[in-house]
Amino acid sequence: MDLQECRKELDQIDQQIVALFEQRMKVCGAVAEYKISVGKEVYDADREQQKLETVGALAHGNYNQTAVQELFSQMMTISRRYQYEMLAENGQSEELGFEMVDSLEKQGVRVVYQGVEGAYGHQAALKFFGEDADTYHVPMFEDAMVEVEEGKADYAVLPIENSSAGAVNDNYDLLIKYHNLIVGEVFLPVTHALLAGADAEISDIRTVYSHPQALAQCSQYLNEQGWHQVSFANTAVAAKKVVEDGDRTQAAVASEIAGKLYGLKVLKPAIQNNKNNTTRFLVLSRRQIFCKNASKISISFELPHRYGTLYNVLGNFVYNHVNMFMIESRPIQGRNWEYRFFIDIEGNLEDIAIKNALKSIEQESRNLRILGNY
């Protein structure tokens, strides 16, 4: 056959496939009606696995067997989404346990951040809550999470990612260890300066102190100088150390605001690699709330170490027309080569499409957590 004849035959086959697909979806609707009447779960993993093995055995050759199983896996995924929509239309949509509020309380609240005054976390807290906010600091990021979980603070402000250095991995782990929820975010432009004592010059410097993320964000300049780089818990704490030591061979990488606060001079401004350097901070609360105009959702889940599991879960966003902003993974403690995924999506927990997608993911993954809608 020539190309045109092949295309004509494919068109005829495709018409049959579409007709059979619509017939299949009609039967799936009847299945959904039965499940609604008896309260049966939509997702049946054992049944789907048996089905995939059966249809795979009908195909000829390894390639076709694998392809047919993938095709039917997608069809069953589509069928599941359709059934979830029918459940929602019959008033059986998932209750997610969050309370919707008009806005966040910002007056008369206590806000905790990691570090000391002048730290970027302090600046982020003031940017989100206002210059008159009642803020206080703790030594470690985990301390801030504990303060909120125990009710000593109303909110915590923690960095989660930077446009140059990437994710703050330890803080992703804290989102799982504690049950505080994300209720807001703030983007803080970060400009790092090289700070030292009043009598120091660049030629005197031998050692530079700062947070590991700040050192990474300024790696080009610092590596060119060949200075010894020492990690500290916080940029402002590093600045404070330089003041306390009074050693002219020491410098800190921190904000100019921290420099003014601790009486250090700027040896060189804006030494970060990326001049548009920005850090994203999360605002966390122990309350399970979201604002009615919230438009971003953060979730996490685990998947079995099996072919196609992540692909199938991400399909829940595709078929529900949900936009995904970000995906990160973190190793699961005590389980080698298994990972927990963190995903940010666009939407509001009141959206039917979001509820459908999250219900499907809950059925197809392990330990789904909605980390917040903000």
Salt bridges, closest charged atoms under 4 A:
GLU41 OE1 - LYS359 NZ 3.94
GLU48 OE1 - ARG80 NH2 2.86
GLU94 OE1 - LYS359 NZ 3.39
ASP102 OD1 - LYS292 NZ 3.49
ASP134 OD2 - ARG110 NE 3.73
GLU142 OE2 - LYS177 NZ 2.57
GLU150 OE1 - LYS152 NZ 3.19
GLU161 OE2 - ARG280 NH1 2.89
ASP173 OD2 - ARG330 NH2 2.63
GLU185 OE1 - ARG280 NE 2.76
GLU185 OE2 - LYS296 NZ 3.18
GLU201 OE2 - LYS265 NZ 3.32
ASP204 OD2 - ARG248 NH2 3.08
ASP245 OD2 - LYS241 NZ 2.57
GLU302 OE1 - ARG335 NH2 2.95
GLU302 OE2 - ARG340 NH2 2.88
GLU338 OE1 - ARG335 NH2 3.23
GLU338 OE1 - ARG366 NH2 2.86
ASP344 OD2 - ARG280 NH2 3.14
GLU362 OE1 - LYS359 NZ 3.86
GLU364 OE2 - ARG80 NH1 2.10
